[in-house]
Amino acid sequence: MVMLKYRLKNALLLSLLILALIGSCSKENASSLKVSLTSFGPSGVAHGETIKFIGTNLNQVTSIVLPVDVEVPASSFTTQTSTLIELVVPDASTTGYVTLKTPRGDVVSKTAFGSSYIISVASFTPTTAKPGTNITITGNFLNYVRQVTFSDGQKVTQFVSQSLNQLVVQVPMTAQTGGISLNDLAKTPSVVDHDDKGNALILIVNLPSVSSLSPSSIEQTKNLTIAGTDLDLVSEIDFTGGGKVMAPFVSQSSTQVMVKVPNIAVNGPLTLLAFSGVKTLTSQSVSVIEPAVTSLPAGRNGADIVITGTDLNLVASITFPDGGAGTSLASSSFKNIASDGTSLTVTIPASAIPGSIKLITIHDFTVTVTGFMITLPVAASYSSSTPGTTLQILGTDLDLVSSITFPDGSNGKSVSSTQFATINSGEIALTIPAGISSGGYLQFVIVNGFKILQKPKFGIVLGTDPIVDPSLVFFDFNNLVNTNYDKGVWWGDATVENDPTLSLDGSGYAHFNKSLTSWDGFFWRNGSDHFPGSTIGTNIASYVVKFDIKILTPITGGTLLITLKTASTEYDAMIGPGAANPTPLPATGGWITLSLPLTAFKDGYGWGSNGLTDLSLITSDFGMAFSNGSSTVNVAIDNVRFEHK
């Protein structure tokens, strides 16, 4: 029994040992059959060249898949052993990892495969395309393309289809006409923007085109129908006048867009903005129906006027000018609106003044009409008068006057209509305020405060002598356009002006305003030009020189000097605080006349003993100046003349 147990035990141990040996041999056999890839190359192998794969058990490889999904079966290998496989690189292969197919599973390379290539383009069609449609590019190694760039930087990386020799790309909605380029996005990218004949790859991108607008005339806020081609590319429509309408529109297709006309649109063409940002100006114009005025009569404040025109039935309100924001009248207050829109009757507001009226339409659009006038008072003539006496004004619509302002410096003096002795449509009588210093334009003020300067000029002249003989005037400054013509200035520092608030009689005058410490000339001519010396000749004792002057600031020193020169001698006469016989020259407030006898003209710059003998000998310079001291001189001078005593 003991022997039997021993044999059984030995048999069991032997069985276990055999099983262990068998298992060990199976593992060693499986390991020796495993397919491995050690390397492949050469690097940079070109399409159509042979590539080698080195490893172990490669005789078990049934096919090799090159990127992307280009499978080469073992039957196409040029060499296959347990350690080497050789094959020709297919043109369709690109870059990526290589997969070896075996019955025991796939073996994937640890490094990427990539053949050298040159992307080329043979052609692309169509060369004119609409955004959203496809273009087809043909060439070689197009399977390497990773990005197509359109004009203005529009990039496409997802393609409709791609193969070795063909690339189908959808044109972006934002694409513009211009060049396109292909890019493989490699570390050192290959960019192709010409075909294999050297022609640039230019794509013409369709733009919206308009064939008609309907209706031909349309009101604002109504729907306009635009017909044409490629109108589904429109993202915005700009109307003349500034109205912009963005998609979505009322309706839109490739052949028609319906859009609501903005309430600020006016007559003119449309601008269509494509998704690409390119603008197209239509050859057709929109005719926008809006009120138009053909007749805008004047009228008195508070009176009715009939405005005529077209489409006036679209007017919702009228704003009249009033010197501020305007006075608005709603259509409900109109006296009448013609059903055909040819006229409307409205009452002029009491606050209205001349200017432009604004017609506000039922679509809240503003039509500005210039030239609106109210009836205004007009003076035709003034009676000759002096301060403190009665002035009679004749004219039309004078009953509208609420006050009259007389010129008197910067503020003037006002007389209210309650102080008028007479007021009716044709006449006003009132007392001229005492103390006014000069003539000028009267200012009429109507009830609503609107002011009107009246012409003719108010003819009162204070403190001046009348011009007895106009032919003896040798400076009058009346020609403002050409001041050195006729009896004007050839040279000097005075300026010729015609300020209504400063003028003596509404004509030009010489204005001089300086702070002086020495001689300075006001105005001069020579050569006997318009100088009436021959009229007087040797009759010196019978004549004086007069000039009208307004002294704006007191002359505190020096003299005003009149100079007359013969061919050899200068004669001067002077007046002022610096003269031999000092004469004060205070501010006058108004115009006055100063006079110097011809016998006062002396040689030696006015200080000598020899006087004028014959005025016809004055053939050189003549004029006025300041001399003999220092002062601020601010004067207006007019009508320098000779006059018989």
C-alpha positions as CSV (number, residue, x, y, z in Angstrom):
1,M,0.0,0.0,0.0
2,V,2.8,2.4,0.8
3,M,4.4,1.7,-2.6
4,L,1.2,2.4,-4.4
5,K,0.7,5.8,-2.7
6,Y,4.3,6.7,-3.5
7,R,3.7,5.9,-7.2
8,L,0.5,7.9,-7.3
9,K,2.2,10.9,-5.7
10,N,5.1,10.8,-8.2
11,A,2.7,10.5,-11.1
12,L,0.9,13.6,-9.9
13,L,4.1,15.7,-9.6
14,L,5.2,14.6,-13.1
15,S,1.8,15.7,-14.6
16,L,2.1,19.1,-13.0
17,L,5.7,19.5,-14.3
18,I,4.6,18.7,-17.8
19,L,1.8,21.2,-17.7
20,A,4.1,23.9,-16.5
21,L,6.6,23.2,-19.3
22,I,3.9,23.3,-21.9
23,G,2.6,26.7,-20.6
24,S,6.0,28.1,-20.7
25,C,6.6,27.0,-24.2
26,S,3.3,28.6,-25.4
27,K,4.2,32.0,-24.0
28,E,7.6,31.9,-25.6
29,N,6.0,31.0,-28.9
30,A,3.4,33.8,-28.8
31,S,6.0,36.4,-28.0
32,S,8.1,35.2,-30.9
33,L,5.1,35.6,-33.3
34,K,4.3,39.3,-32.3
35,V,4.5,41.8,-35.1
36,S,6.5,44.9,-34.3
37,L,7.5,48.0,-36.3
38,T,10.9,49.3,-35.5
39,S,11.2,52.1,-38.1
40,F,10.2,53.2,-41.6
41,G,11.7,55.6,-44.2
42,P,13.5,57.3,-45.7
43,S,12.1,60.5,-44.3
44,G,10.8,62.9,-46.9
45,V,10.1,60.1,-49.3
46,A,8.1,61.3,-52.3
47,H,5.0,60.0,-53.8
48,G,5.8,57.2,-56.2
49,E,9.0,56.3,-54.4
50,T,9.7,53.2,-52.3
51,I,9.3,53.3,-48.6
52,K,10.8,50.6,-46.3
53,F,9.2,49.3,-43.1
54,I,11.6,47.4,-40.7
55,G,10.5,45.3,-37.8
56,T,9.7,41.7,-36.8
57,N,7.2,39.2,-38.0
58,L,6.3,41.5,-40.8
59,N,5.5,38.5,-43.0
60,Q,2.2,38.4,-41.0
61,V,1.2,41.9,-42.2
62,T,-1.8,41.7,-44.6
63,S,-1.9,45.4,-45.6
64,I,-0.6,48.8,-44.6
65,V,-2.9,51.8,-44.2
66,L,-1.2,55.1,-45.0
67,P,-2.9,58.4,-44.1
68,V,-5.6,59.2,-44.7
69,D,-7.3,55.8,-45.2
70,V,-5.1,54.8,-48.2
71,E,-4.7,51.0,-47.8
72,V,-2.0,49.1,-49.6
73,P,-2.6,45.3,-49.6
74,A,0.3,42.8,-49.2
75,S,-0.1,41.9,-52.8
76,S,1.1,45.4,-53.8
77,F,4.2,45.2,-51.6
78,T,7.3,45.0,-53.7
79,T,9.1,43.2,-50.8
80,Q,7.8,41.4,-47.7
81,T,9.9,39.4,-45.3
82,S,9.7,38.9,-41.6
83,T,11.9,42.0,-41.1
84,L,11.2,44.1,-44.2
85,I,8.3,45.4,-46.2
86,E,8.8,47.7,-49.2
87,L,6.1,49.4,-51.2
88,V,5.6,52.4,-53.5
89,V,4.0,55.4,-51.8
90,P,0.6,56.1,-53.4
91,D,-0.2,59.6,-54.6
92,A,-3.3,59.7,-52.5
93,S,-1.4,59.4,-49.2
94,T,-1.0,62.4,-47.0
95,T,0.4,62.9,-43.5
96,G,-0.4,61.0,-40.3
97,Y,0.2,57.7,-38.6
98,V,0.7,54.4,-40.4
99,T,-1.3,51.3,-39.5
100,L,0.0,47.7,-40.1
101,K,-2.9,45.2,-40.4
102,T,-2.3,41.7,-39.0
103,P,-4.5,38.8,-38.1
104,R,-3.5,39.4,-34.5
105,G,-4.5,43.1,-34.6
106,D,-3.4,46.5,-35.8
107,V,0.1,47.9,-35.2
108,V,0.2,51.8,-35.3
109,S,3.4,53.7,-35.9
110,K,4.7,55.9,-33.0
111,T,5.8,58.6,-35.4
112,A,3.9,60.3,-38.2
113,F,4.3,59.5,-41.8
114,G,4.5,62.3,-44.5
115,S,5.5,62.3,-48.1
116,S,6.9,65.3,-49.8
117,Y,4.4,67.0,-52.1
118,I,3.7,70.1,-54.2
119,I,0.2,71.3,-54.2
120,S,-0.8,72.6,-57.7
121,V,-4.0,74.0,-59.2
122,A,-5.0,73.3,-62.8
123,S,-8.3,75.2,-62.8
124,F,-11.4,76.1,-60.7
125,T,-15.0,76.5,-61.8
126,P,-17.0,78.4,-62.0
127,T,-14.9,81.6,-61.9
128,T,-18.0,83.6,-61.1
129,A,-20.0,82.3,-58.2
130,K,-22.7,83.3,-55.7
131,P,-22.0,83.2,-52.0
132,G,-23.4,79.9,-50.6
133,T,-22.7,77.9,-53.8
134,N,-19.8,75.6,-54.5
135,I,-16.6,76.0,-56.6
136,T,-14.6,73.0,-57.7
137,I,-10.8,73.2,-57.8
138,T,-8.8,70.7,-59.8
139,G,-5.1,70.0,-59.5
140,N,-2.7,67.7,-57.7
141,F,-2.2,66.9,-54.0
142,L,-5.3,68.8,-53.1
143,N,-5.8,66.3,-50.4
144,Y,-3.1,68.2,-48.4
145,V,-5.1,71.5,-48.4
146,R,-6.3,72.4,-45.0
147,Q,-7.6,75.9,-45.6
148,V,-8.9,78.0,-48.5
149,T,-8.8,81.8,-48.0
150,F,-11.1,84.1,-49.9
151,S,-10.6,87.9,-50.5
152,D,-10.9,90.1,-47.4
153,G,-9.5,87.2,-45.3
154,Q,-12.5,84.9,-45.3
155,K,-11.2,81.4,-44.3
156,V,-12.8,78.0,-45.0
157,T,-11.4,74.8,-43.3
158,Q,-14.5,72.6,-43.8
159,F,-14.8,71.4,-47.4
160,V,-17.7,69.9,-49.3
161,S,-15.4,67.2,-50.6
162,Q,-11.7,66.6,-51.0
163,S,-9.5,64.2,-52.9
164,L,-6.1,64.0,-54.4
165,N,-7.1,65.9,-57.6
166,Q,-10.3,67.7,-56.6
167,L,-11.4,70.1,-53.9
168,V,-15.0,71.3,-53.6
169,V,-15.5,74.4,-51.4
170,Q,-18.6,76.4,-50.5
171,V,-18.2,80.2,-51.1
172,P,-18.7,82.0,-47.8
173,M,-21.7,84.3,-47.6
174,T,-19.3,87.2,-46.7
175,A,-16.9,86.5,-49.6
176,Q,-15.9,89.4,-51.8
177,T,-14.5,89.4,-55.4
178,G,-10.8,88.9,-55.3
179,G,-8.0,86.3,-55.1
180,I,-8.3,83.0,-53.4
181,S,-5.4,80.9,-52.0
182,L,-4.9,77.3,-50.8
183,N,-2.9,76.5,-47.6
184,D,-1.7,73.2,-46.1
185,L,-1.2,74.8,-42.7
186,A,2.1,73.0,-42.3
187,K,4.8,74.2,-40.0
188,T,6.3,75.7,-43.1
189,P,3.1,76.3,-44.9
190,S,2.6,75.9,-48.6
191,V,0.4,78.6,-50.0
192,V,-0.9,78.4,-53.6
193,D,-2.7,81.4,-55.2
194,H,-1.9,80.8,-58.9
195,D,-2.7,78.0,-61.2
196,D,0.0,75.9,-62.8
197,K,0.1,78.3,-65.8
198,G,0.9,81.3,-63.5
199,N,-2.6,82.8,-63.5
200,A,-3.8,84.3,-60.3
201,L,-6.8,82.5,-58.8
202,I,-9.5,85.3,-59.0
203,L,-13.1,84.6,-58.1
204,I,-15.8,87.0,-59.1
205,V,-18.5,87.0,-56.4
206,N,-22.0,87.8,-57.5
207,L,-23.7,90.9,-56.0
208,P,-27.4,91.8,-55.7
209,S,-28.8,93.4,-58.8
210,V,-32.1,95.4,-59.1
211,S,-34.2,95.4,-62.2
212,S,-37.3,97.3,-60.9
213,L,-38.9,99.1,-57.9
214,S,-42.6,99.1,-57.4
215,P,-44.8,101.0,-56.9
216,S,-43.1,103.9,-58.8
217,S,-44.3,106.4,-56.2
218,I,-44.8,105.4,-52.6
219,E,-45.6,106.8,-49.2
220,Q,-43.3,106.4,-46.3
221,T,-44.0,103.4,-44.0
222,K,-45.6,101.5,-47.0
223,N,-44.1,98.4,-48.5
224,L,-41.7,98.7,-51.5
225,T,-41.1,95.7,-53.8
226,I,-37.6,95.3,-55.2
227,A,-37.1,92.9,-58.0
228,G,-33.9,91.6,-59.4
229,T,-31.3,88.8,-59.0
230,D,-29.3,87.5,-56.0
231,L,-31.4,89.6,-53.7
232,D,-31.1,87.0,-51.0
233,L,-27.6,88.3,-50.5
234,V,-28.9,91.6,-49.2
235,S,-28.4,92.3,-45.5
236,E,-29.3,96.0,-45.4
237,I,-31.1,98.5,-47.6
238,D,-30.2,102.2,-47.2
239,F,-32.7,104.8,-48.5
240,T,-31.8,108.3,-49.6
241,G,-32.4,110.6,-46.6
242,G,-30.7,108.3,-44.0
243,G,-33.3,105.6,-43.5
244,K,-31.6,102.2,-43.0
245,V,-33.6,98.9,-42.9
246,M,-31.8,95.8,-41.7
247,A,-32.7,92.2,-42.5
248,P,-35.1,90.5,-41.9
249,F,-37.3,92.3,-44.3
250,V,-41.0,91.9,-44.8
251,S,-40.1,89.2,-47.3
252,Q,-36.9,88.1,-49.1
253,S,-36.0,85.7,-51.9
254,S,-33.3,85.6,-54.6
255,T,-35.5,87.5,-57.0
256,Q,-37.6,89.8,-54.7
257,V,-37.3,91.8,-51.5
258,M,-40.3,93.6,-49.9
259,V,-39.2,96.3,-47.5
260,K,-41.0,98.9,-45.4
261,V,-40.1,102.5,-46.5
262,P,-38.6,104.4,-43.5
263,N,-40.5,107.5,-42.5
264,I,-37.4,109.7,-43.2
265,A,-36.8,108.4,-46.7
266,V,-36.7,110.9,-49.6
267,N,-36.5,110.7,-53.3
268,G,-33.3,109.0,-54.6
269,P,-31.6,105.6,-55.3
270,L,-31.2,102.7,-52.9
271,T,-28.0,101.3,-51.6
272,L,-28.0,97.5,-51.1
273,L,-25.5,96.1,-48.6
274,A,-24.5,92.5,-49.2
275,F,-23.4,90.2,-46.4
276,S,-19.9,90.7,-47.7
277,G,-20.1,94.4,-46.8
278,V,-20.0,95.5,-50.5
279,K,-22.5,98.2,-51.4
280,T,-24.5,98.4,-54.6
281,L,-26.2,101.6,-55.7
282,T,-29.4,101.1,-57.7
283,S,-29.8,102.8,-61.0
284,Q,-33.5,103.2,-60.2
285,S,-34.7,105.8,-57.7
286,V,-37.5,105.7,-55.2
287,S,-40.1,108.4,-55.6
288,V,-41.4,109.1,-52.1
289,I,-44.7,110.8,-51.9
290,E,-44.5,113.8,-49.5
291,P,-46.3,117.1,-49.2
292,A,-45.0,119.8,-51.5
293,V,-46.0,123.5,-51.3
294,T,-46.4,125.6,-54.5
295,S,-47.8,128.7,-52.9
296,L,-47.3,130.0,-49.3
297,P,-49.0,133.4,-49.0
298,A,-48.2,136.0,-46.3
299,G,-50.8,137.1,-43.9
300,R,-51.4,138.9,-40.6
301,N,-50.9,137.1,-37.3
302,G,-54.3,135.6,-36.5
303,A,-55.5,135.6,-40.1
304,D,-56.3,132.6,-42.3
305,I,-54.0,131.7,-45.3
306,V,-54.6,129.1,-47.9
307,I,-51.5,127.0,-48.7
308,T,-51.6,125.2,-52.0
309,G,-49.5,122.3,-53.3
310,T,-49.6,118.5,-53.6
311,D,-50.3,115.7,-51.1
312,L,-51.1,118.2,-48.4
313,N,-53.6,115.7,-47.0
314,L,-50.6,113.9,-45.6
315,V,-49.8,116.8,-43.3
316,A,-50.5,116.0,-39.6
317,S,-49.3,119.3,-38.2
318,I,-47.6,122.6,-39.1
319,T,-44.9,124.3,-37.0
320,F,-44.6,128.0,-37.5
321,P,-41.4,129.9,-36.6
322,D,-41.6,132.0,-33.5
323,G,-38.0,132.7,-32.6
324,G,-37.9,129.6,-30.4
325,A,-39.0,126.0,-30.7
326,G,-41.8,127.0,-32.9
327,T,-45.6,127.0,-32.6
328,S,-47.3,123.8,-33.7
329,L,-50.8,123.5,-35.0
330,A,-52.3,120.0,-35.4
331,S,-54.3,119.2,-38.5
332,S,-57.4,119.0,-36.3
333,S,-57.2,122.8,-36.0
334,F,-56.9,123.4,-39.8
335,K,-59.8,125.3,-41.2
336,N,-59.9,123.0,-44.2
337,I,-57.9,120.3,-46.0
338,A,-58.8,119.5,-49.6
339,S,-59.5,115.8,-50.1
340,D,-57.1,115.7,-53.1
341,G,-54.3,117.2,-51.1
342,T,-54.0,120.4,-53.2
343,S,-54.7,122.9,-50.5
344,L,-55.2,123.5,-46.8
345,T,-56.4,126.5,-44.8
346,V,-54.7,127.4,-41.5
347,T,-54.7,130.4,-39.1
348,I,-51.3,132.1,-38.6
349,P,-50.5,131.9,-34.9
350,A,-50.1,135.2,-33.1
351,S,-46.5,134.2,-32.2
352,A,-45.4,133.5,-35.8
353,I,-42.6,135.4,-37.3
354,P,-40.9,135.2,-40.8
355,G,-38.9,132.1,-41.5
356,S,-39.4,128.5,-42.5
357,I,-42.5,126.4,-41.7
358,K,-42.3,122.7,-41.0
359,L,-44.9,120.3,-42.4
360,I,-45.0,117.2,-40.2
361,T,-46.6,114.3,-42.1
362,I,-48.8,111.5,-40.8
363,H,-45.6,109.3,-41.0
364,D,-43.7,111.7,-38.7
365,F,-41.6,113.1,-41.5
366,T,-40.6,116.7,-41.7
367,V,-40.8,118.8,-44.8
368,T,-39.3,122.3,-44.4
369,V,-40.7,125.1,-46.5
370,T,-38.7,128.3,-46.7
371,G,-39.9,131.8,-47.3
372,F,-42.8,132.0,-44.9
373,M,-43.7,135.7,-44.3
374,I,-46.2,137.5,-42.1
375,T,-47.6,140.8,-43.0
376,L,-45.2,143.4,-41.6
377,P,-45.5,147.2,-41.2
378,V,-43.5,149.2,-43.8
379,A,-42.6,152.8,-43.6
380,A,-42.6,154.7,-46.9
381,S,-41.6,158.2,-45.7
382,Y,-40.8,160.3,-42.7
383,S,-41.5,164.0,-42.2
384,S,-38.5,166.2,-41.6
385,S,-38.3,166.8,-37.8
386,T,-36.1,167.4,-34.8
387,P,-36.2,165.9,-31.3
388,G,-39.1,167.0,-29.2
389,T,-41.3,167.6,-32.3
390,T,-43.9,165.5,-34.1
391,L,-42.8,163.0,-36.6
392,Q,-45.3,161.7,-39.2
393,I,-44.6,158.2,-40.6
394,L,-46.5,157.2,-43.7
395,G,-46.6,153.6,-44.9
396,T,-48.6,150.3,-44.9
397,D,-49.9,148.1,-42.1
398,L,-48.6,150.6,-39.6
399,D,-51.4,149.6,-37.2
400,L,-49.4,146.4,-36.4
401,V,-46.7,148.5,-34.7
402,S,-46.6,148.2,-30.9
403,S,-43.5,150.3,-30.4
404,I,-40.8,152.2,-32.3
405,T,-37.2,152.4,-31.3
406,F,-35.2,155.4,-32.4
407,P,-31.4,155.1,-33.0
408,D,-29.5,156.4,-30.0
409,G,-26.1,154.7,-29.5
410,S,-26.2,151.0,-28.6
411,N,-29.6,150.9,-26.9
412,G,-31.9,153.3,-28.7
413,K,-34.9,155.0,-27.3
414,S,-38.3,153.3,-27.5
415,V,-41.7,154.9,-27.9
416,S,-44.8,152.7,-27.2
417,S,-47.9,152.7,-29.4
418,T,-49.8,154.0,-26.4
419,Q,-47.8,157.2,-26.8
420,F,-48.6,157.6,-30.5
421,A,-50.7,160.6,-31.3
422,T,-52.1,158.8,-34.4
423,I,-51.9,155.1,-35.5
424,N,-53.7,153.5,-38.3
425,S,-52.9,151.3,-41.3
426,G,-51.4,154.2,-43.3
427,E,-50.0,156.6,-40.7
428,I,-48.3,157.0,-37.3
429,A,-47.7,160.3,-35.6
430,L,-45.6,160.6,-32.5
431,T,-43.2,162.9,-30.7
432,I,-39.5,162.3,-31.4
433,P,-37.8,161.6,-28.1
434,A,-35.6,164.5,-26.8
435,G,-31.9,163.9,-26.7
436,I,-31.4,161.4,-29.4
437,S,-28.0,161.9,-30.9
438,S,-28.1,160.7,-34.5
439,G,-30.2,159.5,-37.3
440,G,-30.4,155.9,-38.5
441,Y,-32.9,153.1,-39.1
442,L,-36.1,153.1,-37.1
443,Q,-36.9,149.8,-35.6
444,F,-40.6,148.8,-35.6
445,V,-41.7,146.2,-33.0
446,I,-44.9,144.3,-33.6
447,V,-47.2,142.7,-30.9
448,N,-45.3,139.4,-30.7
449,G,-42.0,141.1,-30.3
450,F,-40.6,140.7,-33.8
451,K,-38.4,143.6,-34.8
452,I,-38.0,145.2,-38.3
453,L,-35.5,147.8,-39.3
454,Q,-37.2,150.3,-41.6
455,K,-35.9,151.8,-44.8
456,P,-35.6,154.6,-45.9
457,K,-33.3,155.7,-43.2
458,F,-34.7,158.0,-40.6
459,G,-33.3,161.3,-41.9
460,I,-32.8,163.4,-38.8
461,V,-29.3,164.8,-38.6
462,L,-28.3,166.5,-35.3
463,G,-25.7,169.2,-35.0
464,T,-24.5,169.2,-38.6
465,D,-24.7,171.9,-41.3
466,P,-26.3,171.1,-44.6
467,I,-24.1,170.6,-47.7
468,V,-24.7,173.8,-49.6
469,D,-22.7,173.0,-52.8
470,P,-22.0,169.2,-53.4
471,S,-19.5,170.2,-56.1
472,L,-17.2,171.6,-53.4
473,V,-17.1,168.3,-51.4
474,F,-13.7,166.6,-52.0
475,F,-14.0,163.7,-49.5
476,D,-17.4,161.9,-49.2
477,F,-16.4,158.1,-48.9
478,N,-19.6,157.0,-50.7
479,N,-18.0,154.4,-52.9
480,L,-17.6,151.4,-50.6
481,V,-16.6,149.0,-53.3
482,N,-13.7,151.0,-54.6
483,T,-12.7,153.3,-51.8
484,N,-9.9,155.0,-53.8
485,Y,-12.2,156.1,-56.5
486,D,-14.0,159.4,-56.9
487,K,-13.9,161.3,-53.6
488,G,-12.6,158.4,-51.5
489,V,-9.2,157.4,-50.0
490,W,-6.1,156.7,-51.9
491,W,-4.0,156.1,-48.8
492,G,-4.1,156.5,-45.1
493,D,-4.9,154.6,-41.9
494,A,-8.7,155.4,-41.8
495,T,-11.1,152.7,-42.9
496,V,-14.2,153.4,-45.0
497,E,-17.3,152.0,-43.4
498,N,-21.1,152.1,-43.5
499,D,-22.4,150.9,-40.1
500,P,-26.1,152.0,-39.8
501,T,-25.5,152.7,-36.1
502,L,-22.6,155.1,-36.8
503,S,-23.3,156.6,-40.3
504,L,-24.4,160.1,-40.6
505,D,-26.9,159.7,-43.4
506,G,-26.8,156.1,-44.5
507,S,-23.7,156.5,-46.7
508,G,-20.0,155.7,-46.2
509,Y,-17.7,157.6,-43.9
510,A,-14.1,157.3,-42.7
511,H,-13.4,155.7,-39.3
512,F,-10.1,156.1,-37.5
513,N,-9.5,154.5,-34.1
514,K,-5.9,154.5,-32.6
515,S,-3.9,155.6,-29.6
516,L,-1.4,158.0,-31.0
517,T,1.8,159.7,-29.8
518,S,2.9,161.3,-33.1
519,W,1.7,162.3,-36.6
520,D,-0.6,159.8,-38.3
521,G,-2.5,160.3,-41.6
522,F,-6.2,159.6,-41.8
523,F,-7.0,159.8,-45.5
524,W,-5.2,161.3,-48.6
525,R,-5.3,161.9,-52.3
526,N,-3.1,164.0,-54.6
527,G,-2.7,165.4,-58.1
528,S,-5.8,167.7,-57.8
529,D,-8.0,164.5,-58.1
530,H,-11.6,165.7,-57.6
531,F,-10.2,168.8,-55.8
532,P,-12.3,171.9,-56.5
533,G,-9.5,174.4,-55.9
534,S,-9.9,176.1,-59.3
535,T,-13.5,177.1,-58.4
536,I,-12.2,179.1,-55.4
537,G,-8.9,180.2,-56.9
538,T,-7.6,183.3,-55.1
539,N,-10.9,184.0,-53.3
540,I,-9.4,182.6,-50.1
541,A,-10.9,185.0,-47.6
542,S,-14.5,184.1,-48.7
543,Y,-14.4,180.4,-48.0
544,V,-14.1,178.0,-45.1
545,V,-13.3,174.2,-44.9
546,K,-16.1,172.2,-43.2
547,F,-16.2,168.5,-42.2
548,D,-18.8,166.5,-40.4
549,I,-17.4,164.5,-37.4
550,K,-18.6,162.2,-34.7
551,I,-16.1,162.1,-31.9
552,L,-16.6,158.7,-30.1
553,T,-14.0,159.3,-27.3
554,P,-12.6,162.6,-26.1
555,I,-9.4,163.9,-27.9
556,T,-7.3,164.9,-24.9
557,G,-4.2,166.2,-26.7
558,G,-2.8,167.1,-30.1
559,T,-4.7,168.4,-33.1
560,L,-6.8,167.4,-36.1
561,L,-4.9,168.7,-39.1
562,I,-6.1,169.5,-42.6
563,T,-3.2,169.7,-45.1
564,L,-3.2,171.3,-48.6
565,K,0.1,171.1,-50.7
566,T,1.2,173.1,-53.7
567,A,4.1,171.8,-55.7
568,S,6.5,173.5,-53.3
569,T,4.8,174.4,-50.1
570,E,2.6,172.6,-47.5
571,Y,-0.1,174.6,-45.8
572,D,-1.9,173.3,-42.7
573,A,-4.8,174.3,-40.5
574,M,-5.5,172.7,-37.1
575,I,-8.1,172.4,-34.4
576,G,-7.9,170.7,-31.0
577,P,-6.4,171.0,-27.5
578,G,-2.8,171.1,-29.0
579,A,-3.5,174.0,-31.4
580,A,-2.1,177.5,-31.0
581,N,-5.6,178.5,-30.0
582,P,-6.6,175.3,-28.0
583,T,-10.1,174.0,-28.7
584,P,-11.5,171.1,-26.6
585,L,-12.7,168.1,-28.6
586,P,-15.0,166.1,-26.2
587,A,-17.1,163.1,-27.3
588,T,-20.0,164.6,-29.3
589,G,-22.6,161.9,-28.9
590,G,-23.8,162.6,-32.4
591,W,-22.5,164.2,-35.6
592,I,-21.4,167.8,-35.6
593,T,-19.8,170.1,-38.2
594,L,-16.4,171.7,-37.6
595,S,-15.3,174.6,-39.6
596,L,-11.9,176.2,-40.4
597,P,-11.4,179.4,-42.5
598,L,-9.0,179.1,-45.5
599,T,-7.1,182.0,-44.0
600,A,-6.1,179.7,-41.1
601,F,-3.9,177.6,-43.4
602,K,-0.3,178.4,-42.8
603,D,3.1,177.1,-43.9
604,G,5.5,175.7,-41.3
605,Y,3.1,172.8,-40.6
606,G,0.4,175.3,-39.6
607,W,2.7,177.3,-37.3
608,G,4.2,179.7,-39.9
609,S,3.3,183.2,-41.0
610,N,2.6,182.6,-44.7
611,G,-0.9,181.7,-45.8
612,L,-2.6,180.3,-48.9
613,T,-2.9,182.7,-51.9
614,D,-4.4,180.6,-54.7
615,L,-6.3,177.3,-54.1
616,S,-5.9,176.3,-57.8
617,L,-2.2,175.8,-57.0
618,I,-3.0,172.7,-54.8
619,T,-1.6,170.1,-57.1
620,S,0.1,167.7,-54.6
621,D,-1.1,165.9,-51.4
622,F,-4.3,166.9,-49.6
623,G,-6.0,165.2,-46.7
624,M,-6.4,164.9,-42.9
625,A,-4.1,163.8,-40.1
626,F,-3.4,163.9,-36.3
627,S,-0.4,165.8,-35.0
628,N,1.1,167.9,-32.3
629,G,0.5,165.6,-29.3
630,S,-0.8,162.3,-27.8
631,S,-4.3,161.0,-27.5
632,T,-6.7,158.2,-28.3
633,V,-8.4,159.2,-31.5
634,N,-11.7,157.5,-32.3
635,V,-13.6,159.5,-34.8
636,A,-15.9,159.2,-37.8
637,I,-15.5,161.8,-40.5
638,D,-17.6,162.6,-43.6
639,N,-18.3,165.3,-46.2
640,V,-15.0,167.3,-46.1
641,R,-15.9,170.3,-48.2
642,F,-15.4,174.0,-49.0
643,E,-18.2,176.4,-48.4
644,H,-18.7,180.1,-49.1
645,K,-19.0,182.1,-45.9
